[in-house]
Amino acid sequence: MIEIDRHVIADRPPGEAFRYIADFSTCEQWDPAVYRAEKLTPGTPAVGTEFRVIVSLGARRKTLRYRINAIQPGRRIDLVGRGAGVKTFETLTVAAEDGGERARIEYQGRFSLRGPLARAQPVLAPAIRRMVARAARGLADALAIRVETPRQGWLSYAADRAILPGEALYTDRGYFAMRDRAHSEFMDGRRVVVTGATGGIGRAIAAEYARLGAHVTLLGRDAARLAAAADHVRDFAGAAADAVDVTEADLSSLAATRRAAATIAEDAPKLDVLVNNAGALFDEYGVTDDGIERTTAINLVAPFVLTESLLRPLHAAGGRVINMASGGMYAVGLDLDQLAPLPSAYGGLKAYARAKRALVALTAHWARRYGDEGINFNAMHPGWVDTPGVAESLPRFHLVMRPVLRDARMGADTAVWLGAARAAAGLNGAFVFDRKPRPTALVPGTRVKPSQAQSLYGWLRNTTGLTLHGLG
């Protein structure tokens, strides 16, 4: 039996600290040894709730299944973990420190090893103690609220400029290289809208916002998939039924997008976060009923209409707008003529890249246009994420890169951080990857001038016929 006792002091009230660790799946955010953690039992953590935790042991991974054996809300949680050759008994106890301003978190771990692991206990015991020590430091760090706006370091800047090393960071290796992966800043009382939230990155974004306590609206075009996604988000977050709702809309339609915005504005006079995540890549040329090329319509026009239509509730809340972009934009510049291409000149990947380039340029223009109105606009890159869309649109890339592609929750990380973190409040008009601003132009001739972005804004107004009312 290996016995370990440790404690850390966290700069958070004890109630918030306990709330964060009671959902033990958050251990993937603060324990460096954990590759993946998942809550298997729907709802709020309680006695009997189970978690699957994949731990990295050097080049190998071991899966443990944890169960909550006892829980004293706000105070203590007892867990039993089982895996091949190992059984653990772990207790986390939270108490007030410094008059309740900080939390003292006590950890007690008992590790029982069997078979070959028991014979290797003299070697494993020091390694397990080091793992627990790193996890304890990681937990205290995860609970610390940062307020300083991050900046890109010179190493990542050099990697971006070199292009290929920068692209290597788009894999899951880049995600695990991040110093901070925690989401512990709760969002109780805030309203969030996420488009394209029926699966993949969008659903993961919505689920994490809901876990943080936000009221989340999922926007999509398929009623059945919306209902299933809403159930998933509630189960993941342990959220109340009325804390997750849906708005049905086909974002390829101008009229449907306007109606969705009107419905949301009526229900949420104050909107804290809007995530324009919905996107699509089409191999074949096509136009919408409004006569707009489909890729441009969904990836650029819809975010424009939805955001402009929700400026008043965003302004009322001092809200944040987050636009999902793509690294593919680096290969192209902004060309308004190519946003309405001829069928003979159409290529799916190029059209997608051009639409995302335009969305990033629009994001920076919004930040300049409404910079004094208290709304933050940022675009973000999720990295290379293993989604059905990638598998379908880029089958060869998916086949080769699949072992190192990010999963949906990794792709969702920066979007959640941009909407929830105090440190993100200092970013406006930025293009963000792994929680740090990045350059928007790496290839000569792709930099977008403010005058070009202004022309894009005018093109979008003319294309949509949107009447602007201002924020006065």
C-alpha positions in Angstrom: 0.0 0.0 0.0 1.3 3.4 -1.0 0.0 6.2 1.3 0.3 9.9 0.3 -1.0 13.0 2.2 -0.6 16.5 0.8 -2.3 19.9 0.9 -2.4 23.0 -1.1 -3.8 26.5 -0.6 -5.9 27.9 -3.4 -6.7 31.6 -4.0 -10.4 30.9 -4.2 -13.3 30.7 -1.7 -13.8 27.1 -0.5 -17.2 26.9 -2.1 -15.8 27.6 -5.5 -12.9 25.3 -5.0 -15.2 22.4 -4.0 -17.5 23.1 -6.9 -14.6 22.8 -9.3 -13.2 19.6 -8.0 -16.5 17.8 -7.2 -16.8 17.2 -11.0 -13.7 15.0 -11.0 -13.5 15.1 -14.8 -11.9 18.5 -14.4 -8.7 16.7 -13.3 -7.7 16.6 -17.0 -7.4 20.4 -16.6 -5.1 20.4 -13.6 -3.3 17.0 -13.4 -0.4 16.8 -15.9 -0.6 13.0 -15.8 -4.2 12.9 -17.0 -4.7 12.6 -20.8 -8.5 12.5 -20.7 -11.1 12.5 -18.0 -14.9 12.0 -18.6 -17.9 12.0 -16.3 -19.8 8.8 -17.2 -22.9 9.4 -15.0 -25.2 12.2 -16.2 -26.1 15.0 -13.8 -24.6 16.7 -10.8 -21.9 14.7 -9.1 -23.3 12.6 -6.3 -22.7 9.2 -4.6 -22.4 6.7 -7.4 -21.2 9.1 -10.0 -18.5 7.5 -12.1 -15.6 8.9 -14.1 -13.2 7.4 -16.7 -9.7 8.8 -16.3 -6.9 8.0 -18.8 -3.5 8.5 -17.2 -0.2 8.9 -19.1 2.6 6.8 -17.7 5.5 7.6 -19.9 4.7 6.4 -23.4 1.8 4.2 -22.1 -1.7 5.1 -21.0 -3.7 3.4 -18.3 -7.5 3.7 -17.8 -8.9 4.0 -14.4 -12.6 4.1 -13.5 -13.5 6.3 -10.5 -16.6 6.2 -8.4 -17.8 8.7 -5.8 -18.2 6.7 -2.6 -19.2 9.6 -0.3 -19.7 13.3 -0.7 -20.3 16.1 1.8 -21.3 19.1 -0.4 -18.9 22.0 -0.1 -16.6 19.9 2.2 -15.4 16.5 1.1 -15.4 14.0 -1.7 -14.3 10.3 -1.4 -13.4 8.4 -4.6 -12.5 4.8 -5.3 -10.5 4.2 -8.5 -9.9 0.8 -10.2 -7.8 -0.2 -13.1 -5.7 -3.2 -14.2 -3.5 -4.0 -11.2 -4.4 -0.9 -9.2 -7.0 0.2 -6.8 -7.0 3.7 -5.2 -8.8 5.3 -2.3 -8.6 9.1 -2.6 -10.2 11.8 -0.5 -10.3 15.6 -1.2 -11.3 17.8 1.7 -11.9 21.6 1.4 -11.7 24.0 4.3 -11.7 27.7 4.7 -8.3 29.5 5.0 -7.6 33.1 5.9 -11.1 33.8 7.0 -12.7 32.1 4.0 -11.0 34.1 1.3 -8.9 31.1 0.3 -9.3 27.3 0.4 -7.2 24.7 2.0 -7.5 21.5 0.0 -6.3 18.3 1.8 -5.5 15.2 -0.3 -5.3 11.7 1.1 -4.4 8.8 -1.3 -4.0 5.1 -0.7 -2.8 3.1 -3.7 -3.0 -0.7 -3.7 -1.0 -2.5 -6.4 -1.4 -6.1 -7.6 0.5 -8.5 -9.8 3.4 -7.0 -11.7 2.7 -3.5 -10.4 3.0 -4.8 -6.8 6.4 -6.2 -7.6 7.5 -2.9 -9.1 6.2 -0.9 -6.1 9.7 0.2 -5.0 10.1 1.9 -8.4 6.5 3.1 -8.8 6.0 4.6 -5.3 8.4 7.6 -5.9 6.9 8.1 -9.3 3.3 8.2 -7.9 4.3 10.6 -5.2 5.8 12.9 -7.9 2.6 12.6 -9.9 0.5 13.6 -6.9 2.8 16.5 -6.1 2.5 17.8 -9.6 -1.3 17.4 -9.6 -1.6 19.3 -6.3 0.4 22.2 -7.7 -1.7 22.0 -10.9 -5.0 22.2 -8.9 -3.9 25.3 -7.0 -2.8 26.9 -10.3 -6.0 26.0 -12.0 -8.0 27.7 -9.3 -6.0 30.9 -9.5 -7.8 33.6 -11.5 -5.5 35.4 -13.9 -6.3 39.0 -15.0 -3.2 39.8 -17.1 -3.9 39.7 -20.9 -1.7 37.0 -22.4 0.9 37.8 -25.1 2.4 35.5 -27.7 5.9 34.4 -26.7 8.9 34.6 -29.0 9.1 30.8 -29.4 5.5 30.5 -30.7 5.9 33.6 -32.8 9.0 32.1 -34.4 7.1 28.8 -35.0 4.2 30.6 -36.6 6.6 32.5 -38.9 8.3 29.3 -39.9 4.8 27.9 -40.8 5.5 24.2 -40.5 6.7 24.2 -36.8 3.6 26.4 -36.2 1.3 23.9 -37.8 2.8 21.2 -35.6 1.3 23.0 -32.6 -2.2 22.6 -34.1 -2.1 18.9 -33.1 -2.9 17.6 -29.6 0.8 18.1 -28.7 0.3 21.8 -28.9 -2.7 21.6 -26.6 -0.8 19.6 -24.0 2.1 22.1 -24.2 -0.2 24.9 -22.9 0.7 25.9 -19.4 -2.9 26.7 -18.4 -5.8 24.5 -19.5 -8.2 25.2 -16.7 -11.8 26.5 -16.8 -12.6 27.4 -13.2 -14.1 30.9 -13.6 -17.8 30.4 -13.1 -20.4 32.1 -15.2 -23.6 32.1 -13.1 -26.2 34.5 -14.3 -24.6 34.9 -17.8 -26.2 34.2 -21.1 -24.4 32.5 -23.9 -25.4 31.6 -27.5 -23.4 29.0 -29.5 -24.2 28.3 -33.2 -23.4 25.0 -34.8 -23.9 23.4 -31.4 -25.4 20.0 -32.3 -22.1 18.2 -32.3 -18.3 18.4 -32.4 -16.6 21.6 -31.3 -19.8 23.6 -30.9 -21.4 21.1 -28.6 -18.2 20.8 -26.5 -18.1 24.7 -26.2 -21.8 24.7 -25.1 -21.2 21.9 -22.6 -18.3 23.6 -20.9 -20.1 27.0 -20.6 -23.0 25.2 -19.0 -20.7 23.4 -16.6 -19.4 26.9 -15.6 -23.0 27.9 -14.8 -24.0 29.9 -17.8 -27.5 29.8 -19.4 -26.7 28.4 -22.8 -28.7 28.6 -26.0 -27.9 26.1 -28.8 -28.6 27.4 -32.3 -28.9 24.9 -35.2 -31.1 23.9 -38.0 -32.1 20.3 -37.1 -34.7 20.1 -34.3 -34.0 16.5 -33.4 -30.2 17.0 -33.2 -30.7 20.2 -31.2 -32.8 18.3 -28.7 -30.2 15.6 -28.4 -27.4 18.1 -28.0 -29.3 20.0 -25.3 -29.8 16.7 -23.4 -26.0 16.0 -23.7 -25.1 19.5 -22.4 -27.5 19.2 -19.4 -26.1 15.7 -18.6 -22.5 16.9 -18.9 -22.9 20.0 -16.8 -25.5 18.8 -14.3 -27.5 21.8 -15.5 -31.1 22.5 -14.7 -33.6 21.9 -17.6 -34.3 25.6 -18.1 -30.5 26.5 -18.1 -30.1 25.0 -21.6 -32.4 25.9 -24.4 -32.5 25.8 -28.2 -33.2 28.0 -31.2 -33.9 26.4 -34.5 -32.6 28.2 -37.6 -31.1 27.5 -41.0 -28.2 29.9 -41.1 -27.9 29.7 -44.8 -31.2 31.8 -44.9 -31.1 35.5 -44.2 -34.7 35.6 -43.1 -34.2 32.6 -40.7 -31.1 34.1 -39.2 -32.8 37.4 -38.6 -35.8 35.6 -37.0 -33.4 33.6 -34.7 -31.7 36.8 -33.7 -35.0 38.5 -32.9 -36.0 35.4 -30.8 -32.8 35.5 -28.8 -32.9 39.2 -28.3 -36.4 39.0 -26.9 -35.4 36.2 -24.5 -32.0 37.7 -23.6 -32.0 41.5 -23.3 -28.4 41.1 -22.1 -26.2 38.7 -24.0 -22.8 38.0 -22.5 -21.3 35.7 -25.1 -22.0 34.9 -28.8 -20.0 32.1 -30.3 -20.2 32.0 -34.1 -19.1 28.5 -34.5 -21.3 27.1 -37.3 -19.4 26.4 -40.5 -19.5 24.3 -43.6 -17.3 23.2 -46.5 -18.9 22.2 -49.8 -17.1 20.3 -52.5 -19.7 21.4 -55.1 -20.7 24.9 -56.0 -24.2 26.0 -54.9 -26.1 29.1 -53.9 -28.7 29.7 -51.2 -32.3 30.9 -51.8 -30.9 34.4 -51.3 -28.5 33.9 -54.2 -25.4 33.8 -52.0 -22.7 31.1 -52.5 -23.2 28.6 -49.8 -19.7 28.6 -48.2 -19.8 32.4 -48.0 -23.4 32.4 -46.7 -22.8 30.1 -43.7 -19.2 30.9 -42.8 -19.4 34.7 -43.2 -22.8 36.2 -43.9 -24.6 34.3 -41.1 -22.1 35.5 -38.4 -22.4 39.0 -39.8 -26.2 39.1 -39.7 -26.5 37.4 -36.3 -23.9 39.6 -34.7 -25.1 42.9 -36.1 -28.7 41.9 -35.1 -27.6 41.1 -31.5 -25.4 44.2 -30.9 -27.9 45.8 -28.5 -28.1 42.8 -26.0 -24.3 42.3 -26.4 -23.8 46.0 -25.6 -26.1 45.8 -22.6 -24.0 43.1 -21.1 -20.6 44.3 -22.1 -20.5 41.0 -24.1 -18.0 39.1 -26.1 -18.2 37.8 -29.7 -16.1 34.8 -30.6 -15.7 33.8 -34.3 -14.5 30.4 -35.3 -11.8 30.7 -37.9 -9.4 28.3 -39.5 -5.7 28.0 -40.3 -6.6 27.6 -43.9 -7.1 31.3 -44.1 -3.3 31.8 -44.0 -3.0 30.7 -47.6 -5.3 33.4 -49.0 -5.9 37.1 -48.8 -9.1 39.0 -48.8 -10.7 39.2 -52.3 -14.3 40.4 -52.3 -14.9 39.1 -55.9 -14.0 35.6 -54.8 -16.7 35.7 -52.1 -19.2 35.4 -55.0 -17.2 33.1 -57.3 -18.3 31.9 -60.7 -19.2 28.2 -60.7 -16.3 27.5 -63.1 -13.8 29.0 -60.6 -15.2 27.3 -57.5 -13.1 25.1 -55.2 -14.4 24.0 -51.8 -11.2 24.4 -49.8 -10.3 27.8 -51.3 -13.9 29.0 -50.8 -13.8 28.0 -47.2 -10.4 29.6 -46.6 -11.5 32.8 -48.2 -14.7 33.0 -46.1 -12.6 32.4 -42.9 -10.1 35.0 -44.0 -13.0 37.5 -44.4 -14.4 36.5 -41.0 -11.1 37.3 -39.3 -10.9 40.6 -41.1 -14.5 41.4 -40.2 -13.7 40.6 -36.5 -10.9 43.2 -36.5 -13.2 45.7 -38.2 -15.9 45.2 -35.6 -13.3 45.7 -32.8 -12.3 49.0 -34.4 -15.9 50.1 -35.2 -17.4 49.3 -31.8 -14.2 49.5 -29.7 -15.7 52.1 -27.4 -19.0 50.3 -26.9 -17.8 47.7 -24.4 -18.1 44.7 -26.7 -15.1 42.5 -27.4 -14.7 40.8 -30.8 -12.1 38.1 -31.3 -11.5 35.3 -33.8 -9.9 32.0 -32.9 -8.3 28.9 -34.4 -9.3 25.6 -32.7 -6.3 23.6 -34.0 -6.6 20.5 -36.1 -9.6 18.7 -34.6 -11.0 15.2 -35.3 -14.5 16.0 -36.4 -16.9 14.4 -38.9 -16.5 17.4 -41.2 -12.7 17.0 -41.4 -13.1 13.2 -42.0 -15.5 13.9 -44.8 -13.9 16.9 -46.4 -10.2 16.0 -46.0 -10.2 12.2 -45.9 -6.5 11.8 -46.7 -5.4 14.4 -44.2 -7.7 12.8 -41.6 -6.3 9.3 -42.3 -2.7 10.4 -41.9 -3.1 12.8 -39.0 -5.8 11.1 -36.9 -3.4 9.8 -34.2 -2.4 13.4 -33.3 -5.6 15.3 -34.0 -7.3 17.1 -31.2 -10.6 16.0 -29.8 -13.6 18.3 -29.6 -13.0 19.5 -26.1 -9.4 20.5 -27.0 -10.8 22.4 -30.0 -13.3 24.1 -27.8 -10.8 25.3 -25.2 -9.9 28.7 -26.5 -13.5 29.6 -27.4 -14.6 28.9 -23.8 -11.6 30.8 -22.4 -12.3 33.8 -24.6 -15.9 34.0 -23.2 -15.2 33.1 -19.6 -11.8 34.3 -18.5 -11.1 37.7 -17.0 -7.7 37.6 -18.7 -9.4 37.5 -22.1 -11.1 40.9 -21.5 -8.0 42.7 -22.6 -8.1 41.1 -26.1 -10.2 42.8 -28.8 -9.8 42.3 -32.6 -7.3 39.5 -32.0 -6.8 36.2 -33.7 -6.3 33.7 -30.9 -4.9 30.2 -30.8 -4.4 28.2 -27.6 -5.3 31.3 -25.5 -2.7 33.6 -27.1 -3.0 36.2 -29.9 -1.3 35.1 -33.1 -0.4 36.9 -36.4 -3.1 36.9 -39.1 -0.8 37.0 -42.1 2.1 34.7 -42.6 2.2 34.6 -46.4 3.2 37.7 -48.5 0.2 39.5 -49.9 -2.3 38.2 -47.4 -2.3 41.0 -44.9 -5.7 42.8 -44.8 -5.7 46.6 -44.5 -8.3 48.4 -42.5 -9.6 50.0 -45.7 -10.2 46.5 -47.2 -12.0 45.4 -44.1 -14.2 48.5 -44.3 -15.0 47.6 -47.9 -15.9 44.0 -46.8 -18.2 45.5 -44.2 -19.9 47.5 -46.9 -20.2 44.5 -49.2 -21.9 42.5 -46.4 -24.4 45.3 -45.7 -25.2 45.5 -49.4 -25.4 41.7 -49.8 -27.7 41.3 -46.8 -29.7 44.5 -47.0 -29.3 44.7 -43.3 -30.4 48.0 -41.8 -28.2 49.2 -39.0 -29.5 51.1 -36.1 -26.4 51.8 -34.1 -25.9 51.5 -30.4 -26.8 54.9 -29.2 
